[in-house]
Amino acid sequence: MIIGFCVAVASPIERNFNRRRASDGYPLSWYPMFSGLRTNTLKTKYMYGLGEDGRHYMIPYTHWARGGFNQGRTQLGDAIRAGRKASMRKCEKVAQRLAKRKRGWRSRVKTVRVAKGRFDVERFFIDGQREPEREFVVAECTVNREPPAEEAKP
């Protein structure tokens, strides 16, 4: 049983010796995650806020999701795929949370946007270019910080 397990684990290495030499020298380099062509473009879904002066504030996933980063990304993606109504619900929920803030960048956000964007990975990480190459705004809502108007008493 142990010998069979060792053979099963070692079989990918044996296959590597029967192939042409890999350009990167990694033993399992024919696997698509190592050898597949990768584009320089990343498509992603995100939320951001706009200040009065037009400044962008990236809104962390913790504002629209419970759980970890991947869960938040999945929940936002699900809302976008479900359509404009679900995206607006997410947008309005975040806007209500931001409206309660009195200090920091959260207090400066006037508009919340749910968007899909395309980023150049090299320009993003190497050059610090944080603006998307292309962006599609799925939903947009206003952060209402004004207290509710009191009704006139007769």
Rosetta silent file (secondary structure, phi, psi, omega in degrees, C-alpha in Angstrom):
SEQUENCE: MIIGFCVAVASPIERNFNRRRASDGYPLSWYPMFSGLRTNTLKTKYMYGLGEDGRHYMIPYTHWARGGFNQGRTQLGDAIRAGRKASMRKCEKVAQRLAKRKRGWRSRVKTVRVAKGRFDVERFFIDGQREPEREFVVAECTVNREPPAEEAKP
SCORE:     score description
SCORE:     0.000 S_00000001
   1 L     0.000  -42.825 -179.906    0.000    0.000    0.000 S_00000001
   2 H   -65.796  -39.109  179.580    2.807    2.428    0.867 S_00000001
   3 H   -64.412  -41.644  177.967    4.637    1.633   -2.371 S_00000001
   4 H   -61.903  -40.738  178.020    1.452    2.326   -4.381 S_00000001
   5 H   -63.696  -44.207  179.409    1.011    5.669   -2.653 S_00000001
   6 H   -62.811  -40.873  178.431    4.635    6.649   -3.369 S_00000001
   7 H   -64.306  -42.215  179.853    4.260    5.704   -7.051 S_00000001
   8 H   -63.445  -39.718  179.867    1.045    7.768   -7.311 S_00000001
   9 H   -70.444  -38.110 -176.213    2.724   10.790   -5.768 S_00000001
  10 H   -83.208  -13.370 -175.296    5.855   10.443   -7.929 S_00000001
  11 H   -58.003  -38.144  177.104    4.070    9.786  -11.244 S_00000001
  12 H   -63.025  -31.879  179.619    3.854   13.484  -12.276 S_00000001
  13 H   -67.761  -41.051  178.684    7.621   13.796  -11.836 S_00000001
  14 H   -60.998  -41.180  179.978    8.219   10.814  -14.113 S_00000001
  15 H   -63.576  -30.952 -179.394    6.032   12.390  -16.786 S_00000001
  16 H   -66.113  -35.267 -179.320    8.139   15.543  -16.636 S_00000001
  17 H   -70.045  -23.006  179.846   11.302   13.651  -17.619 S_00000001
  18 L   -86.448   -5.893  179.423    9.583   12.335  -20.777 S_00000001
  19 L   -99.044  166.995  173.735    8.715   15.854  -21.964 S_00000001
  20 L   -63.411  155.356 -178.286   10.967   18.474  -23.454 S_00000001
  21 L   -59.345  131.504 -179.241   12.858   20.489  -20.937 S_00000001
  22 L   -73.174  143.458 -177.817   10.639   23.156  -19.335 S_00000001
  23 L   -70.425  -27.907 -178.529   11.716   26.743  -19.888 S_00000001
  24 L   -95.719   -6.642  176.201   11.176   27.695  -16.242 S_00000001
  25 L    76.778    1.364 -179.354   12.801   24.568  -14.810 S_00000001
  26 L   -80.543  134.779 -174.316    9.897   23.811  -12.480 S_00000001
  27 L   -59.630  -31.641 -177.201    9.159   20.032  -12.363 S_00000001
  28 L  -108.292   34.166 -170.349    5.396   20.382  -12.837 S_00000001
  29 L   -70.779  -10.100  178.786    5.527   23.225  -15.314 S_00000001
  30 L   -81.099   -9.614  177.485    3.168   21.656  -17.855 S_00000001
  31 L   -65.014  139.780 -176.841    0.235   22.185  -15.491 S_00000001
  32 H   -56.553  -32.578 -179.042   -1.958   25.036  -16.826 S_00000001
  33 H   -66.622  -19.486  177.707   -1.597   27.054  -13.631 S_00000001
  34 H  -104.097  -36.182 -171.732    2.144   27.245  -14.351 S_00000001
  35 H  -107.133  -12.628 -177.293    2.378   27.047  -18.126 S_00000001
  36 L   -66.163  150.469  177.437   -0.932   28.505  -19.336 S_00000001
  37 L   -69.349  135.630  178.909   -0.988   31.822  -21.088 S_00000001
  38 L  -118.389  139.095  176.481   -2.027   34.613  -18.793 S_00000001
  39 L   -82.647  162.466  178.126   -3.405   37.904  -19.847 S_00000001
  40 L   -89.603    8.273 -174.441   -2.102   41.092  -18.380 S_00000001
  41 E  -113.894  138.121  176.437   -5.666   42.105  -17.608 S_00000001
  42 E  -119.135  125.584  175.176   -7.673   41.454  -14.458 S_00000001
  43 E   -99.880  132.124 -178.630  -11.461   41.778  -14.455 S_00000001
  44 E  -149.617  164.345  177.951  -12.997   42.391  -11.053 S_00000001
  45 E  -115.169  142.107 -174.831  -16.060   43.714   -9.251 S_00000001
  46 E  -159.617  171.571  174.605  -15.769   46.314   -6.518 S_00000001
  47 E  -124.464  144.146  173.699  -17.368   49.200   -4.657 S_00000001
  48 E  -147.738  159.791  178.756  -16.003   52.665   -4.235 S_00000001
  49 E  -110.696  153.001  175.279  -17.132   55.989   -2.910 S_00000001
  50 E  -115.330  132.962  175.055  -16.872   59.431   -4.454 S_00000001
  51 E   -86.589  174.364  178.630  -16.220   62.525   -2.401 S_00000001
  52 L   -59.410  -33.289 -178.579  -17.555   65.990   -3.222 S_00000001
  53 L   -85.049    3.943  179.292  -14.233   66.781   -4.887 S_00000001
  54 L    88.581    0.402  179.961  -14.429   63.662   -7.087 S_00000001
  55 L   -67.645  140.182  178.857  -11.848   61.725   -5.084 S_00000001
  56 E   -90.744  136.682  174.910  -12.229   57.932   -5.149 S_00000001
  57 E  -125.807  111.949  178.177  -12.364   55.941   -1.908 S_00000001
  58 E   -68.461  129.578 -178.523  -12.165   52.161   -2.272 S_00000001
  59 L   -96.022  121.400 -178.332  -14.724   50.605    0.051 S_00000001
  60 L   -64.772  153.493 -179.142  -13.444   47.435    1.749 S_00000001
  61 H   -58.249  -23.710 -178.172  -15.403   44.203    1.419 S_00000001
  62 H   -65.402  -15.438  178.664  -16.172   44.326    5.151 S_00000001
  63 H   -82.653  -22.377 -176.944  -18.754   47.048    4.420 S_00000001
  64 L  -120.552   -1.685 -176.294  -20.890   44.887    2.134 S_00000001
  65 L  -144.969  155.205  171.115  -20.258   41.302    3.234 S_00000001
  66 L  -101.323  147.899 -179.871  -19.900   39.055    6.213 S_00000001
  67 L    99.210 -162.647 -175.700  -17.035   36.624    6.253 S_00000001
  68 L   -84.501 -176.637 -177.308  -13.703   36.803    4.497 S_00000001
  69 H   -59.050  -47.844 -178.444  -12.487   38.503    1.353 S_00000001
  70 H   -64.019  -37.324  176.511  -13.436   35.669   -1.018 S_00000001
  71 H   -64.743  -41.938  178.479  -16.930   35.476    0.475 S_00000001
  72 H   -63.099  -43.517  178.682  -17.316   39.224    0.050 S_00000001
  73 H   -62.268  -41.479  178.854  -16.136   39.079   -3.547 S_00000001
  74 H   -66.027  -42.910 -179.042  -18.561   36.222   -4.248 S_00000001
  75 H   -64.230  -40.329  177.563  -21.476   38.042   -2.600 S_00000001
  76 H   -66.721  -42.070  177.190  -20.850   41.200   -4.618 S_00000001
  77 H   -61.310  -40.865  177.923  -20.530   39.159   -7.812 S_00000001
  78 H   -62.730  -42.252  179.712  -23.800   37.367   -7.032 S_00000001
  79 H   -63.852  -41.143  179.787  -25.575   40.696   -6.498 S_00000001
  80 H   -66.014  -42.429  179.096  -24.251   42.044   -9.811 S_00000001
  81 H   -67.176  -30.587 -179.795  -25.312   38.890  -11.675 S_00000001
  82 H   -70.642  -17.331  176.029  -28.762   39.041  -10.033 S_00000001
  83 L   118.195  179.637 -174.477  -29.338   42.411  -11.681 S_00000001
  84 H   -61.624  -38.423 -177.137  -29.682   46.084  -10.998 S_00000001
  85 H   -62.719  -45.939  179.670  -32.188   45.707   -8.155 S_00000001
  86 H   -67.212  -37.717  178.357  -29.887   43.452   -6.079 S_00000001
  87 H   -65.738  -39.393  177.884  -26.894   45.687   -6.818 S_00000001
  88 H   -64.885  -37.358  177.461  -28.855   48.738   -5.688 S_00000001
  89 H   -60.993  -44.366  177.790  -29.749   46.978   -2.415 S_00000001
  90 H   -61.930  -45.552 -178.880  -26.046   46.373   -1.752 S_00000001
  91 H   -59.597  -48.206 -177.991  -25.243   49.952   -2.704 S_00000001
  92 H   -66.486  -35.736  177.945  -27.928   51.431   -0.447 S_00000001
  93 H   -62.113  -45.208  179.260  -26.913   49.198    2.473 S_00000001
  94 H   -66.952  -40.936  179.371  -23.334   50.477    2.256 S_00000001
  95 H   -61.258  -39.360  177.613  -24.519   54.080    1.832 S_00000001
  96 H   -64.549  -39.749  178.374  -26.601   53.775    5.019 S_00000001
  97 H   -66.278  -41.496 -179.494  -23.582   52.442    6.933 S_00000001
  98 H   -69.159  -30.238 -178.719  -21.357   55.242    5.641 S_00000001
  99 H   -63.195  -23.413 -178.829  -23.977   57.882    6.498 S_00000001
 100 L   -80.502  -12.569 -175.773  -23.475   57.104   10.191 S_00000001
 101 L   -81.092  136.815 -178.283  -19.776   57.965   10.060 S_00000001
 102 L  -110.400  -16.725 -177.571  -18.682   61.353   11.374 S_00000001
 103 L  -133.798  162.640  174.788  -14.885   61.131   10.922 S_00000001
 104 L    79.040 -173.383 -176.881  -12.312   59.833    8.473 S_00000001
 105 H   -62.613  -29.728 -178.715  -12.618   59.010    4.795 S_00000001
 106 H   -64.025  -29.555  179.872  -16.007   57.358    5.352 S_00000001
 107 H   -76.994  -15.672 -178.915  -17.481   60.711    6.368 S_00000001
 108 H   -92.623   -9.178 -178.507  -16.319   62.303    3.082 S_00000001
 109 E   -75.012  126.375  179.595  -18.086   59.818    0.773 S_00000001
 110 E  -106.565  -27.712 -178.138  -21.098   61.401   -0.962 S_00000001
 111 E  -136.692  139.167  176.194  -21.847   58.728   -3.573 S_00000001
 112 E  -111.054  137.182  178.125  -21.382   54.947   -3.543 S_00000001
 113 E  -126.350  139.275  169.971  -20.840   52.994   -6.754 S_00000001
 114 E  -104.004  126.785 -173.094  -20.940   49.284   -7.531 S_00000001
 115 E  -141.585  159.327  169.171  -18.754   48.661  -10.569 S_00000001
 116 E  -115.340  134.111 -177.348  -17.079   46.124  -12.799 S_00000001
 117 E  -138.819  163.018  177.595  -13.637   47.076  -14.010 S_00000001
 118 E  -123.467  124.002 -176.750  -10.689   45.898  -16.046 S_00000001
 119 E  -118.602  144.642  171.103   -7.193   46.608  -14.746 S_00000001
 120 E   -84.233  117.752 -173.200   -3.750   46.195  -16.293 S_00000001
 121 H   -62.418  -44.954 -179.964   -1.929   44.073  -13.706 S_00000001
 122 H   -62.499  -46.755 -179.739    1.565   45.402  -14.454 S_00000001
 123 H   -64.853  -34.172 -179.703    0.479   49.026  -14.392 S_00000001
 124 H   -67.065  -51.974 -173.899   -1.487   48.411  -11.173 S_00000001
 125 H   -85.620  -36.105 -176.300    1.297   46.753   -9.176 S_00000001
 126 L   -87.906  -47.841 -175.948    4.460   48.177  -10.739 S_00000001
 127 L   -91.310  -11.106 -179.546    3.426   51.691  -11.777 S_00000001
 128 L    76.415   16.580  179.377    0.794   52.232   -9.071 S_00000001
 129 L   -75.705  101.771 -174.406   -1.906   53.035  -11.672 S_00000001
 130 L   -91.886   -7.609  178.837   -5.058   52.394   -9.616 S_00000001
 131 L   -80.922  139.207  178.854   -7.596   53.613  -12.181 S_00000001
 132 L   -70.395  153.122  174.461   -9.257   50.904  -14.281 S_00000001
 133 L   -70.072  -38.382  179.041   -8.649   50.737  -18.008 S_00000001
 134 E  -140.612  143.480 -179.639  -12.366   50.210  -18.464 S_00000001
 135 E  -143.858  140.676  175.099  -15.214   50.530  -15.986 S_00000001
 136 E  -125.637  117.049 -179.797  -18.931   49.838  -16.029 S_00000001
 137 E   -83.531  119.365 -177.036  -20.970   51.279  -13.147 S_00000001
 138 E   -86.046  -40.507 -179.201  -23.700   48.794  -12.226 S_00000001
 139 E  -148.268  150.212  179.054  -25.352   50.810   -9.451 S_00000001
 140 E  -144.533  134.108  178.126  -24.958   54.248   -7.892 S_00000001
 141 E  -144.162  158.100 -176.085  -26.579   55.703   -4.800 S_00000001
 142 E   -94.530  142.402  175.007  -26.235   58.804   -2.647 S_00000001
 143 L   -87.479  113.470 -176.488  -25.082   58.817    0.966 S_00000001
 144 L   -97.800  105.353 -178.346  -27.785   60.742    2.805 S_00000001
 145 L   -99.127   -2.669 -178.915  -26.339   62.278    5.969 S_00000001
 146 L   -74.933  135.832  177.379  -29.133   64.748    6.599 S_00000001
 147 L   -66.887  149.744  179.660  -31.258   63.957    9.642 S_00000001
 148 L   -61.055  138.613 -179.844  -34.886   63.153    8.816 S_00000001
 149 L   -66.059  133.854  178.747  -37.085   66.244    8.739 S_00000001
 150 L   -77.282  138.832  179.273  -39.301   66.524   11.783 S_00000001
 151 L   -75.415  141.287  178.983  -42.949   66.594   11.038 S_00000001
 152 L   -68.694  131.723  179.408  -44.754   69.766   12.033 S_00000001
 153 L   -89.965  132.099 -178.852  -46.927   69.222   15.075 S_00000001
 154 L   -75.669    0.000    0.000  -50.424   70.663   14.811 S_00000001
